[in-house]
Amino acid sequence: MFDIKQLDTYREDNRLEAKKARGGLPHSLWETYSAFANTDGGLILIGANEQQDGTLIPTGLTEEEVRKMKKQFWRKSATTSSPTKKSIPSILTARSSLWSTSPVPSASAGPST
C-alpha cells in the first residue's frame, strides 16, 4: 500500500515510476502504463519528481492541472485500451494529496469530475 506521507522514502523501481507532468500528461506515461499493464502492475505517480539522490518530491500540480490530466488520461485510455486496476496512475496535487481511482471505472464511463 502506498502512503503519501512516506513519499520521500520511496524510490523508482520496476513497480514505481514518477512523472513530473508539468504541462500535461507526459508521452512517456503510456510506455510505463503499458509496461505495468503487461507485468505485475505498478504505481505511476504523476506530479512527482525524482531528485538526484533518488528521493521523490511533489512538483506542485494545481487542482486545475490535475482536473485536465484526469480528463486527458480517461479520454486517451478509452480510445486505446481498458485501464486495468494494476496500471491506473496516481496524481499528486499541489497540496500533496493523492488522486487515484478505486474501484476502476469502465473506460467508456470515465471518471466523475
PyMOL commands that place a pseudoatom at each C-alpha (Angstrom):
pseudoatom trace, name=CA, resn=MET, resi=1, chain=A, elem=C, hetatm=0, pos=[0.000, 0.000, 0.000]
pseudoatom trace, name=CA, resn=PHE, resi=2, chain=A, elem=C, hetatm=0, pos=[1.313, 3.443, -0.936]
pseudoatom trace, name=CA, resn=ASP, resi=3, chain=A, elem=C, hetatm=0, pos=[1.425, 6.042, 1.842]
pseudoatom trace, name=CA, resn=ILE, resi=4, chain=A, elem=C, hetatm=0, pos=[1.744, 9.612, 0.548]
pseudoatom trace, name=CA, resn=LYS, resi=5, chain=A, elem=C, hetatm=0, pos=[3.178, 10.708, 3.898]
pseudoatom trace, name=CA, resn=GLN, resi=6, chain=A, elem=C, hetatm=0, pos=[6.162, 8.451, 3.175]
pseudoatom trace, name=CA, resn=LEU, resi=7, chain=A, elem=C, hetatm=0, pos=[6.831, 9.882, -0.320]
pseudoatom trace, name=CA, resn=ASP, resi=8, chain=A, elem=C, hetatm=0, pos=[10.415, 10.851, 0.465]
pseudoatom trace, name=CA, resn=THR, resi=9, chain=A, elem=C, hetatm=0, pos=[11.229, 7.247, 1.445]
pseudoatom trace, name=CA, resn=TYR, resi=10, chain=A, elem=C, hetatm=0, pos=[10.169, 5.729, -1.886]
pseudoatom trace, name=CA, resn=ARG, resi=11, chain=A, elem=C, hetatm=0, pos=[12.448, 5.205, -4.879]
pseudoatom trace, name=CA, resn=GLU, resi=12, chain=A, elem=C, hetatm=0, pos=[11.649, 4.453, -8.512]
pseudoatom trace, name=CA, resn=ASP, resi=13, chain=A, elem=C, hetatm=0, pos=[11.903, 0.774, -9.388]
pseudoatom trace, name=CA, resn=ASN, resi=14, chain=A, elem=C, hetatm=0, pos=[10.132, -1.797, -11.560]
pseudoatom trace, name=CA, resn=ARG, resi=15, chain=A, elem=C, hetatm=0, pos=[6.858, -1.171, -9.676]
pseudoatom trace, name=CA, resn=LEU, resi=16, chain=A, elem=C, hetatm=0, pos=[7.037, 2.609, -9.124]
pseudoatom trace, name=CA, resn=GLU, resi=17, chain=A, elem=C, hetatm=0, pos=[7.543, 5.348, -11.724]
pseudoatom trace, name=CA, resn=ALA, resi=18, chain=A, elem=C, hetatm=0, pos=[7.446, 9.105, -11.089]
pseudoatom trace, name=CA, resn=LYS, resi=19, chain=A, elem=C, hetatm=0, pos=[6.397, 11.597, -13.793]
pseudoatom trace, name=CA, resn=LYS, resi=20, chain=A, elem=C, hetatm=0, pos=[6.798, 15.366, -13.334]
pseudoatom trace, name=CA, resn=ALA, resi=21, chain=A, elem=C, hetatm=0, pos=[3.849, 16.132, -15.607]
pseudoatom trace, name=CA, resn=ARG, resi=22, chain=A, elem=C, hetatm=0, pos=[4.413, 19.865, -15.713]
pseudoatom trace, name=CA, resn=GLY, resi=23, chain=A, elem=C, hetatm=0, pos=[2.444, 20.955, -18.772]
pseudoatom trace, name=CA, resn=GLY, resi=24, chain=A, elem=C, hetatm=0, pos=[0.208, 17.886, -19.044]
pseudoatom trace, name=CA, resn=LEU, resi=25, chain=A, elem=C, hetatm=0, pos=[0.471, 14.130, -19.187]
pseudoatom trace, name=CA, resn=PRO, resi=26, chain=A, elem=C, hetatm=0, pos=[3.904, 13.143, -20.478]
pseudoatom trace, name=CA, resn=HIS, resi=27, chain=A, elem=C, hetatm=0, pos=[4.086, 10.967, -23.595]
pseudoatom trace, name=CA, resn=SER, resi=28, chain=A, elem=C, hetatm=0, pos=[6.265, 8.536, -21.626]
pseudoatom trace, name=CA, resn=LEU, resi=29, chain=A, elem=C, hetatm=0, pos=[3.267, 7.824, -19.368]
pseudoatom trace, name=CA, resn=TRP, resi=30, chain=A, elem=C, hetatm=0, pos=[1.807, 5.468, -21.959]
pseudoatom trace, name=CA, resn=GLU, resi=31, chain=A, elem=C, hetatm=0, pos=[5.012, 3.427, -22.263]
pseudoatom trace, name=CA, resn=THR, resi=32, chain=A, elem=C, hetatm=0, pos=[5.083, 2.974, -18.485]
pseudoatom trace, name=CA, resn=TYR, resi=33, chain=A, elem=C, hetatm=0, pos=[1.338, 2.307, -18.380]
pseudoatom trace, name=CA, resn=SER, resi=34, chain=A, elem=C, hetatm=0, pos=[1.728, -0.424, -20.987]
pseudoatom trace, name=CA, resn=ALA, resi=35, chain=A, elem=C, hetatm=0, pos=[4.732, -1.975, -19.242]
pseudoatom trace, name=CA, resn=PHE, resi=36, chain=A, elem=C, hetatm=0, pos=[2.889, -2.117, -15.915]
pseudoatom trace, name=CA, resn=ALA, resi=37, chain=A, elem=C, hetatm=0, pos=[-0.256, -3.485, -17.559]
pseudoatom trace, name=CA, resn=ASN, resi=38, chain=A, elem=C, hetatm=0, pos=[1.760, -6.290, -19.153]
pseudoatom trace, name=CA, resn=THR, resi=39, chain=A, elem=C, hetatm=0, pos=[3.601, -7.283, -15.958]
pseudoatom trace, name=CA, resn=ASP, resi=40, chain=A, elem=C, hetatm=0, pos=[2.689, -7.424, -12.276]
pseudoatom trace, name=CA, resn=GLY, resi=41, chain=A, elem=C, hetatm=0, pos=[1.437, -3.839, -12.283]
pseudoatom trace, name=CA, resn=GLY, resi=42, chain=A, elem=C, hetatm=0, pos=[2.849, -0.817, -10.572]
pseudoatom trace, name=CA, resn=LEU, resi=43, chain=A, elem=C, hetatm=0, pos=[2.240, 2.710, -9.419]
pseudoatom trace, name=CA, resn=ILE, resi=44, chain=A, elem=C, hetatm=0, pos=[2.691, 5.720, -11.677]
pseudoatom trace, name=CA, resn=LEU, resi=45, chain=A, elem=C, hetatm=0, pos=[2.983, 8.914, -9.656]
pseudoatom trace, name=CA, resn=ILE, resi=46, chain=A, elem=C, hetatm=0, pos=[2.025, 11.882, -11.776]
pseudoatom trace, name=CA, resn=GLY, resi=47, chain=A, elem=C, hetatm=0, pos=[3.231, 15.121, -10.237]
pseudoatom trace, name=CA, resn=ALA, resi=48, chain=A, elem=C, hetatm=0, pos=[6.336, 13.693, -8.570]
pseudoatom trace, name=CA, resn=ASN, resi=49, chain=A, elem=C, hetatm=0, pos=[9.939, 14.375, -9.474]
pseudoatom trace, name=CA, resn=GLU, resi=50, chain=A, elem=C, hetatm=0, pos=[12.901, 12.109, -8.816]
pseudoatom trace, name=CA, resn=GLN, resi=51, chain=A, elem=C, hetatm=0, pos=[15.822, 14.016, -7.293]
pseudoatom trace, name=CA, resn=GLN, resi=52, chain=A, elem=C, hetatm=0, pos=[19.498, 13.187, -7.906]
pseudoatom trace, name=CA, resn=ASP, resi=53, chain=A, elem=C, hetatm=0, pos=[19.634, 11.266, -4.620]
pseudoatom trace, name=CA, resn=GLY, resi=54, chain=A, elem=C, hetatm=0, pos=[16.640, 9.158, -5.761]
pseudoatom trace, name=CA, resn=THR, resi=55, chain=A, elem=C, hetatm=0, pos=[14.083, 10.718, -3.434]
pseudoatom trace, name=CA, resn=LEU, resi=56, chain=A, elem=C, hetatm=0, pos=[10.696, 11.744, -4.807]
pseudoatom trace, name=CA, resn=ILE, resi=57, chain=A, elem=C, hetatm=0, pos=[9.137, 15.151, -4.232]
pseudoatom trace, name=CA, resn=PRO, resi=58, chain=A, elem=C, hetatm=0, pos=[5.826, 16.642, -5.408]
pseudoatom trace, name=CA, resn=THR, resi=59, chain=A, elem=C, hetatm=0, pos=[6.079, 19.023, -8.374]
pseudoatom trace, name=CA, resn=GLY, resi=60, chain=A, elem=C, hetatm=0, pos=[3.196, 21.165, -7.129]
pseudoatom trace, name=CA, resn=LEU, resi=61, chain=A, elem=C, hetatm=0, pos=[0.452, 20.488, -9.663]
pseudoatom trace, name=CA, resn=THR, resi=62, chain=A, elem=C, hetatm=0, pos=[-2.560, 22.738, -9.315]
pseudoatom trace, name=CA, resn=GLU, resi=63, chain=A, elem=C, hetatm=0, pos=[-6.087, 21.399, -8.945]
pseudoatom trace, name=CA, resn=GLU, resi=64, chain=A, elem=C, hetatm=0, pos=[-6.827, 22.669, -12.473]
pseudoatom trace, name=CA, resn=GLU, resi=65, chain=A, elem=C, hetatm=0, pos=[-3.831, 20.778, -13.904]
pseudoatom trace, name=CA, resn=VAL, resi=66, chain=A, elem=C, hetatm=0, pos=[-4.987, 17.615, -12.120]
pseudoatom trace, name=CA, resn=ARG, resi=67, chain=A, elem=C, hetatm=0, pos=[-8.536, 18.022, -13.454]
pseudoatom trace, name=CA, resn=LYS, resi=68, chain=A, elem=C, hetatm=0, pos=[-7.250, 18.411, -17.014]
pseudoatom trace, name=CA, resn=MET, resi=69, chain=A, elem=C, hetatm=0, pos=[-4.907, 15.423, -16.720]
pseudoatom trace, name=CA, resn=LYS, resi=70, chain=A, elem=C, hetatm=0, pos=[-7.684, 13.209, -15.357]
pseudoatom trace, name=CA, resn=LYS, resi=71, chain=A, elem=C, hetatm=0, pos=[-9.822, 14.032, -18.389]
pseudoatom trace, name=CA, resn=GLN, resi=72, chain=A, elem=C, hetatm=0, pos=[-6.869, 13.589, -20.747]
pseudoatom trace, name=CA, resn=PHE, resi=73, chain=A, elem=C, hetatm=0, pos=[-5.991, 10.212, -19.194]
pseudoatom trace, name=CA, resn=TRP, resi=74, chain=A, elem=C, hetatm=0, pos=[-9.522, 8.800, -19.430]
pseudoatom trace, name=CA, resn=ARG, resi=75, chain=A, elem=C, hetatm=0, pos=[-10.062, 10.160, -22.942]
pseudoatom trace, name=CA, resn=LYS, resi=76, chain=A, elem=C, hetatm=0, pos=[-6.816, 8.589, -24.178]
pseudoatom trace, name=CA, resn=SER, resi=77, chain=A, elem=C, hetatm=0, pos=[-7.241, 5.306, -22.315]
pseudoatom trace, name=CA, resn=ALA, resi=78, chain=A, elem=C, hetatm=0, pos=[-10.804, 4.918, -23.616]
pseudoatom trace, name=CA, resn=THR, resi=79, chain=A, elem=C, hetatm=0, pos=[-9.544, 5.055, -27.207]
pseudoatom trace, name=CA, resn=THR, resi=80, chain=A, elem=C, hetatm=0, pos=[-6.565, 2.728, -26.741]
pseudoatom trace, name=CA, resn=SER, resi=81, chain=A, elem=C, hetatm=0, pos=[-7.471, 0.104, -24.148]
pseudoatom trace, name=CA, resn=SER, resi=82, chain=A, elem=C, hetatm=0, pos=[-9.385, -0.550, -20.994]
pseudoatom trace, name=CA, resn=PRO, resi=83, chain=A, elem=C, hetatm=0, pos=[-7.420, 0.539, -17.933]
pseudoatom trace, name=CA, resn=THR, resi=84, chain=A, elem=C, hetatm=0, pos=[-6.674, -2.263, -15.530]
pseudoatom trace, name=CA, resn=LYS, resi=85, chain=A, elem=C, hetatm=0, pos=[-6.576, -1.975, -11.772]
pseudoatom trace, name=CA, resn=LYS, resi=86, chain=A, elem=C, hetatm=0, pos=[-2.857, -2.707, -11.756]
pseudoatom trace, name=CA, resn=SER, resi=87, chain=A, elem=C, hetatm=0, pos=[-1.968, 0.170, -14.084]
pseudoatom trace, name=CA, resn=ILE, resi=88, chain=A, elem=C, hetatm=0, pos=[-4.023, 3.213, -13.039]
pseudoatom trace, name=CA, resn=PRO, resi=89, chain=A, elem=C, hetatm=0, pos=[-1.810, 6.261, -12.427]
pseudoatom trace, name=CA, resn=SER, resi=90, chain=A, elem=C, hetatm=0, pos=[-1.986, 8.382, -9.302]
pseudoatom trace, name=CA, resn=ILE, resi=91, chain=A, elem=C, hetatm=0, pos=[-1.637, 12.150, -9.348]
pseudoatom trace, name=CA, resn=LEU, resi=92, chain=A, elem=C, hetatm=0, pos=[-0.001, 14.261, -6.637]
pseudoatom trace, name=CA, resn=THR, resi=93, chain=A, elem=C, hetatm=0, pos=[-1.593, 17.687, -6.293]
pseudoatom trace, name=CA, resn=ALA, resi=94, chain=A, elem=C, hetatm=0, pos=[-0.006, 20.890, -5.048]
pseudoatom trace, name=CA, resn=ARG, resi=95, chain=A, elem=C, hetatm=0, pos=[-1.298, 20.013, -1.584]
pseudoatom trace, name=CA, resn=SER, resi=96, chain=A, elem=C, hetatm=0, pos=[0.493, 16.655, -1.896]
pseudoatom trace, name=CA, resn=SER, resi=97, chain=A, elem=C, hetatm=0, pos=[-2.727, 14.714, -1.652]
pseudoatom trace, name=CA, resn=LEU, resi=98, chain=A, elem=C, hetatm=0, pos=[-3.015, 11.627, -3.789]
pseudoatom trace, name=CA, resn=TRP, resi=99, chain=A, elem=C, hetatm=0, pos=[-5.571, 11.130, -6.548]
pseudoatom trace, name=CA, resn=SER, resi=100, chain=A, elem=C, hetatm=0, pos=[-6.204, 7.566, -7.541]
pseudoatom trace, name=CA, resn=THR, resi=101, chain=A, elem=C, hetatm=0, pos=[-9.102, 5.634, -8.949]
pseudoatom trace, name=CA, resn=SER, resi=102, chain=A, elem=C, hetatm=0, pos=[-10.507, 2.744, -6.988]
pseudoatom trace, name=CA, resn=PRO, resi=103, chain=A, elem=C, hetatm=0, pos=[-12.571, 0.867, -7.873]
pseudoatom trace, name=CA, resn=VAL, resi=104, chain=A, elem=C, hetatm=0, pos=[-11.649, 1.160, -11.523]
pseudoatom trace, name=CA, resn=PRO, resi=105, chain=A, elem=C, hetatm=0, pos=[-14.475, 2.603, -13.640]
pseudoatom trace, name=CA, resn=SER, resi=106, chain=A, elem=C, hetatm=0, pos=[-15.066, 1.277, -17.111]
pseudoatom trace, name=CA, resn=ALA, resi=107, chain=A, elem=C, hetatm=0, pos=[-13.149, 3.170, -19.777]
pseudoatom trace, name=CA, resn=SER, resi=108, chain=A, elem=C, hetatm=0, pos=[-16.371, 4.150, -21.517]
pseudoatom trace, name=CA, resn=ALA, resi=109, chain=A, elem=C, hetatm=0, pos=[-17.808, 5.673, -18.353]
pseudoatom trace, name=CA, resn=GLY, resi=110, chain=A, elem=C, hetatm=0, pos=[-14.679, 7.619, -17.454]
pseudoatom trace, name=CA, resn=PRO, resi=111, chain=A, elem=C, hetatm=0, pos=[-14.198, 9.274, -14.084]
pseudoatom trace, name=CA, resn=SER, resi=112, chain=A, elem=C, hetatm=0, pos=[-16.667, 11.591, -12.468]
pseudoatom trace, name=CA, resn=THR, resi=113, chain=A, elem=C, hetatm=0, pos=[-15.324, 15.134, -12.321]
for i in range(1, 113): cmd.bond("trace and resi %d" % i, "trace and resi %d" % (i + 1))
show_as sticks, trace
zoom trace
